[in-house]
């Protein structure tokens, strides 16, 4: 979705859902939360207030700027009563003005997609939408869940980045997904960029998923998307599918044992 920076940022559908949520009862509360999550993740672009080095940006005159090397960008964060951080974002300029702290003609803002917000919070901070009116809070755990769900819906897989010291259990699935594995093997034989694939069961924060570790050449997104499309068609377990490249440190440590697929070396490979 391309954004025209010359036009005011507006999110009418998200704003309407947030307003409805403030007055909802327990009966439709969960349904509204799911609708808000869907609209935020798939369609919305929100404003975030930033503090940056003015002398290290070049203003182009068309509402765009060029950042010079070494520019530091700080996003305004807020804390809850438990001292957890939240990225503050706004559905439009009027919402920023409700704080009483910012002069709308001078404040620096970035327009962020949900993927941008997830990248900024990195699983360690949450998101608060319109903190001076709606005060809609999304926990760090739910930001991660939404990002993972969006990736599975839009790409067919969720790419896992495992931070150092994160508690992750890796093993072999007791209920082996034979049909899925055979389908992936049949596809991999047609794609010369795929070298090897391992299948593991991953348990992370009490959530189980299949973990595919892929050794490949060339474009990772192309390889992962193709494998995910085949895997999802034959995955009848209900478990989500995570994928990581073998080249990663975690990928190499997780790829214990023999891969279920390994490309045979030809004369020129």
C-alpha positions in Angstrom: 0.0 0.0 0.0 1.6 3.3 -1.1 1.2 6.3 1.0 1.0 9.9 -0.4 2.9 12.0 2.1 1.3 15.1 0.7 -2.1 14.1 2.0 -3.1 14.2 5.7 -2.9 10.9 7.5 -6.4 9.5 8.2 -7.6 6.1 9.3 -11.4 6.5 9.4 -12.2 2.7 9.7 -9.7 2.2 12.5 -10.9 5.3 14.3 -14.5 4.2 14.0 -13.7 0.8 15.4 -11.7 2.3 18.3 -14.7 4.6 19.1 -17.0 1.6 19.0 -14.7 -0.3 21.3 -14.9 2.4 24.0 -18.6 1.8 24.3 -18.8 -1.9 23.7 -20.0 -4.5 26.2 -18.5 -7.9 27.0 -20.6 -9.6 24.3 -18.9 -8.0 21.3 -15.6 -7.0 23.0 -13.5 -9.8 21.5 -15.1 -9.5 18.1 -14.1 -5.8 18.0 -10.6 -6.5 19.2 -10.2 -8.9 16.3 -11.5 -6.3 13.9 -9.2 -3.6 15.2 -6.2 -6.0 15.0 -7.1 -6.9 11.4 -7.5 -3.2 10.3 -4.3 -2.1 12.1 -2.2 -5.0 10.7 -3.5 -5.0 7.1 -4.7 -1.5 6.2 -3.6 1.3 8.6 -0.7 3.7 8.6 -0.3 5.7 11.8 1.7 8.7 12.9 4.6 8.3 15.4 6.3 11.3 17.0 10.1 11.3 16.6 13.0 13.2 17.9 16.0 13.5 15.5 19.1 15.5 14.7 17.8 18.4 12.6 21.2 19.2 11.3 21.6 15.7 9.9 18.5 15.8 7.7 18.0 17.4 4.3 14.5 18.6 3.6 13.5 18.2 0.0 10.5 20.6 -0.1 8.0 17.9 -1.1 7.3 16.7 2.4 10.2 14.2 2.2 13.7 14.3 3.7 17.0 12.6 3.2 18.7 11.3 6.3 22.5 11.7 6.4 24.7 8.9 7.7 24.8 8.7 11.5 21.4 10.3 12.0 19.8 9.2 15.3 16.1 8.7 15.4 14.2 8.4 18.7 10.6 7.3 18.8 8.4 8.7 21.6 7.6 5.8 24.0 5.3 5.6 27.0 5.3 3.4 30.1 2.5 1.6 31.9 2.3 1.0 35.7 4.5 -2.1 35.3 7.2 0.0 33.7 6.7 -1.7 30.3 7.4 0.4 27.2 4.8 1.2 24.5 5.2 2.9 21.2 2.8 5.8 21.0 1.0 6.1 17.6 -1.9 8.3 16.3 -4.6 7.7 13.8 -4.4 11.4 12.6 -3.0 14.8 13.4 -6.0 15.8 15.6 -5.1 13.0 17.9 -1.6 14.3 18.3 -3.1 17.7 19.1 -5.1 16.3 22.0 -2.0 15.9 24.1 -1.6 19.6 24.5 2.2 19.1 24.4 2.9 19.3 20.7 2.7 22.1 18.2 1.4 20.4 15.0 3.4 22.8 12.8 6.7 21.8 14.4 6.5 18.2 15.6 8.4 15.6 13.6 6.5 12.5 12.7 6.9 9.3 10.8 4.1 7.5 9.0 4.3 3.8 10.1 2.7 0.6 8.8 2.1 -2.2 11.3 5.2 -3.9 10.0 7.2 -0.8 10.9 5.7 -0.8 14.4 6.6 -4.4 14.9 10.1 -3.8 13.7 10.6 -0.9 16.1 9.1 -2.6 19.2 11.1 -5.8 18.4 8.9 -7.9 20.7 10.1 -6.0 23.7 7.5 -3.1 23.7 3.8 -2.8 23.0 1.8 -0.3 21.1 -0.7 2.3 22.4 -3.0 3.9 19.9 -4.2 7.5 20.5 -2.8 7.6 24.1 -4.7 10.9 24.9 -8.2 9.7 23.9 -8.8 6.0 22.9 -5.8 4.7 25.0 -6.0 1.4 23.1 -3.1 -0.8 24.3 -1.6 -3.8 22.5 0.8 -5.8 24.6 4.2 -6.8 23.3 3.0 -10.4 23.2 0.0 -9.5 21.1 2.1 -7.3 18.7 4.2 -10.5 18.1 1.1 -12.6 17.7 -0.4 -10.1 15.2 2.8 -9.9 13.2 3.1 -13.7 13.0 -0.5 -14.0 11.9 -0.1 -11.4 9.3 3.0 -13.0 7.9 1.2 -16.4 7.7 -1.8 -14.8 5.9 0.2 -12.7 3.5 3.3 -14.8 2.9 2.3 -18.3 4.0 4.9 -18.5 6.7 6.3 -16.7 9.6 10.1 -15.9 9.7 11.5 -16.4 13.2 14.2 -14.3 14.7 15.2 -15.9 17.9 16.9 -13.5 20.3 19.9 -14.6 22.4 18.9 -16.3 25.7 15.3 -16.8 24.5 13.9 -20.1 25.9 13.2 -22.4 22.9 12.8 -26.1 22.8 13.6 -28.0 19.6 12.7 -31.6 19.0 11.2 -34.1 16.5 7.4 -34.1 16.1 5.8 -37.2 17.6 3.0 -37.0 15.1 5.1 -36.8 11.9 3.4 -34.8 9.1 4.2 -37.3 6.4 1.9 -35.9 3.7 3.3 -32.4 4.2 6.9 -33.6 4.1 6.4 -35.6 1.0 4.8 -32.7 -0.8 7.6 -30.4 0.2 10.2 -32.9 -1.1 8.4 -33.2 -4.4 8.4 -29.4 -4.8 12.0 -29.0 -3.7 13.2 -31.4 -6.5 11.8 -28.8 -9.0 13.6 -25.9 -7.4 17.4 -25.9 -7.8 17.8 -23.1 -5.3 16.8 -25.4 -2.4 19.7 -27.4 -1.1 18.4 -29.0 2.1 15.4 -28.9 4.5 15.0 -30.1 8.1 11.8 -30.4 10.0 11.6 -29.9 13.8 9.0 -29.2 16.4 9.6 -25.9 18.1 8.1 -24.8 21.5 8.6 -21.2 22.2 6.7 -19.4 25.1 4.5 -22.5 25.3 3.4 -22.2 21.7 4.1 -25.2 19.4 4.9 -24.9 15.7 6.6 -26.8 13.0 10.0 -25.4 12.2 11.4 -25.7 8.7 15.2 -25.0 8.5 16.1 -24.3 4.9 19.4 -24.2 3.2 19.1 -22.4 -0.1 20.8 -20.2 -2.7 19.5 -16.9 -4.0 16.4 -15.1 -2.8 15.2 -16.2 0.6 11.6 -14.8 0.2 11.1 -16.6 -3.1 12.3 -19.9 -1.6 10.4 -19.6 1.6 7.1 -18.4 0.0 7.1 -21.3 -2.4 7.8 -23.9 0.3 5.2 -22.4 2.6 2.5 -22.5 -0.1 3.1 -26.2 -0.6 3.4 -26.9 3.1 0.2 -25.1 4.1 -1.8 -27.1 1.5 -0.8 -30.3 3.1 -0.5 -29.3 6.8 -3.5 -30.9 8.5 -2.2 -30.7 12.0 -3.4 -27.2 12.9 0.1 -26.2 13.9 1.6 -23.0 12.4 4.7 -23.2 10.3 7.9 -21.2 11.1 10.9 -21.0 8.8 14.5 -20.0 9.3 17.5 -20.1 7.1 20.2 -22.7 7.8 22.8 -19.9 7.5 21.6 -18.4 10.7 23.4 -19.4 13.9 20.1 -20.7 15.4 19.3 -22.5 12.1 22.5 -24.4 12.3 22.1 -25.3 15.9 18.4 -26.5 15.3 19.2 -28.6 12.2 20.3 -31.6 14.2 20.2 -35.0 12.4 19.7 -35.6 8.7 17.6 -33.3 6.6 14.4 -34.9 5.2 15.4 -33.4 1.8 18.8 -33.0 0.4 19.5 -32.1 -3.3 21.7 -34.5 -5.1 24.9 -33.0 -6.4 25.1 -33.0 -10.1 28.2 -32.7 -12.3 28.2 -28.8 -12.1 26.9 -28.4 -8.5 
